[in-house]
């Protein structure tokens, strides 16, 4: 369907010039009558196959419609990825119920119908639905491994008080997984596994609602890329800063996530939970 983007309506800046959008993205000088009429039709939308016939009926010369589209192409509506309408939100007991409810409400406002799944527990019955893996500080390795072994597309949403990390969208066998991210962090800091282990199970009681709403909006955008065929994926770090921080990720060379034999166990090597209270644990 060919349609003018509502953000760039045709505006007459003079009796002989029309621009598209208040901040002009395209301008036509002295448009012909057929061009004005075709622009009007594009305001409501035209099937691409019907364009030549409609243009000819309006008096356009051969090839005129194609030239017009080229001239105003910045003002045309671009295809948008479909917004996911259903997803599973997988919740562990390290996130306060009020925080979960706020995020669920924000996702619902974005048009996503959610099913609730608890961790630990059974994997969602419909493996075709993407899973939003909500966690405090980090996703437990056993949980990440179970999602990978079940071949479920999943999106981590990790809460850390004044910061929320969203992504990357993990498509098993294609993109980087959470074990890949753990290995990358360990490459940068050999002490990362010990530090991360002390956060496993440490609860989050409060997160700013504004951060949760922003996280929901970005989560829906990332979920719209489900089925991606590129190994590069993006993680966002949201905070009080004016803009999110974008972190690209690639599969780690030492991770077995893209090997069927390594999928179910690849995540356990990077981070291990402590057996005692993580708030008081000290390295030996």
Secondary structure in CASP SS format (residue, H / E / C, confidence):
PFRMAT SS
TARGET T0000
AUTHOR 0000-0000-0000
METHOD secondary structure of the structure
MODEL  1
X C 1.00
X E 1.00
X C 1.00
X E 1.00
X C 1.00
X H 1.00
X H 1.00
X H 1.00
X C 1.00
X E 1.00
X E 1.00
X E 1.00
X E 1.00
X E 1.00
X C 1.00
X C 1.00
X E 1.00
X E 1.00
X E 1.00
X E 1.00
X C 1.00
X C 1.00
X C 1.00
X C 1.00
X C 1.00
X C 1.00
X E 1.00
X E 1.00
X E 1.00
X C 1.00
X C 1.00
X C 1.00
X H 1.00
X H 1.00
X H 1.00
X H 1.00
X H 1.00
X H 1.00
X H 1.00
X H 1.00
X H 1.00
X H 1.00
X H 1.00
X H 1.00
X C 1.00
X E 1.00
X C 1.00
X H 1.00
X H 1.00
X H 1.00
X H 1.00
X H 1.00
X H 1.00
X H 1.00
X H 1.00
X H 1.00
X H 1.00
X C 1.00
X C 1.00
X C 1.00
X C 1.00
X C 1.00
X C 1.00
X H 1.00
X H 1.00
X H 1.00
X H 1.00
X H 1.00
X H 1.00
X H 1.00
X H 1.00
X C 1.00
X H 1.00
X H 1.00
X H 1.00
X E 1.00
X C 1.00
X C 1.00
X C 1.00
X C 1.00
X C 1.00
X C 1.00
X C 1.00
X C 1.00
X C 1.00
X E 1.00
X E 1.00
X E 1.00
X E 1.00
X E 1.00
X E 1.00
X E 1.00
X C 1.00
X C 1.00
X E 1.00
X C 1.00
X H 1.00
X H 1.00
X H 1.00
X H 1.00
X H 1.00
X H 1.00
X H 1.00
X H 1.00
X H 1.00
X H 1.00
X H 1.00
X H 1.00
X H 1.00
X C 1.00
X C 1.00
X C 1.00
X E 1.00
X E 1.00
X E 1.00
X E 1.00
X E 1.00
X E 1.00
X E 1.00
X C 1.00
X C 1.00
X C 1.00
X C 1.00
X C 1.00
X C 1.00
X C 1.00
X C 1.00
X C 1.00
X C 1.00
X C 1.00
X E 1.00
X E 1.00
X E 1.00
X E 1.00
X E 1.00
X E 1.00
X C 1.00
X C 1.00
X C 1.00
X C 1.00
X H 1.00
X H 1.00
X H 1.00
X H 1.00
X H 1.00
X H 1.00
X H 1.00
X H 1.00
X H 1.00
X C 1.00
X C 1.00
X C 1.00
X C 1.00
X E 1.00
X E 1.00
X E 1.00
X E 1.00
X E 1.00
X E 1.00
X E 1.00
X C 1.00
X C 1.00
X E 1.00
X E 1.00
X E 1.00
X E 1.00
X E 1.00
X E 1.00
X E 1.00
X E 1.00
X C 1.00
X C 1.00
X C 1.00
X C 1.00
X C 1.00
X C 1.00
X C 1.00
X H 1.00
X H 1.00
X H 1.00
X H 1.00
X H 1.00
X H 1.00
X H 1.00
X H 1.00
X H 1.00
X H 1.00
X H 1.00
X C 1.00
X C 1.00
X C 1.00
X H 1.00
X H 1.00
X H 1.00
X H 1.00
X H 1.00
X H 1.00
X C 1.00
X C 1.00
X C 1.00
X C 1.00
X C 1.00
X C 1.00
X E 1.00
X C 1.00
X C 1.00
X C 1.00
X C 1.00
X H 1.00
X H 1.00
X H 1.00
X H 1.00
X H 1.00
X H 1.00
X H 1.00
X H 1.00
X H 1.00
X H 1.00
X H 1.00
X H 1.00
X H 1.00
X H 1.00
X H 1.00
X C 1.00
X C 1.00
X C 1.00
X C 1.00
X C 1.00
X C 1.00
X C 1.00
X C 1.00
X C 1.00
X E 1.00
X E 1.00
X E 1.00
X E 1.00
X E 1.00
X E 1.00
X C 1.00
X C 1.00
X C 1.00
X C 1.00
X C 1.00
X C 1.00
X E 1.00
X E 1.00
X E 1.00
X E 1.00
X E 1.00
X C 1.00
X C 1.00
X C 1.00
X C 1.00
X C 1.00
X C 1.00
X C 1.00
X C 1.00
X C 1.00
X C 1.00
X C 1.00
X C 1.00
X C 1.00
X C 1.00
X C 1.00
X C 1.00
X H 1.00
X H 1.00
X H 1.00
X H 1.00
X C 1.00
X C 1.00
X C 1.00
X C 1.00
X C 1.00
X C 1.00
X C 1.00
X C 1.00
X C 1.00
X C 1.00
X C 1.00
X C 1.00
X C 1.00
X C 1.00
X C 1.00
END
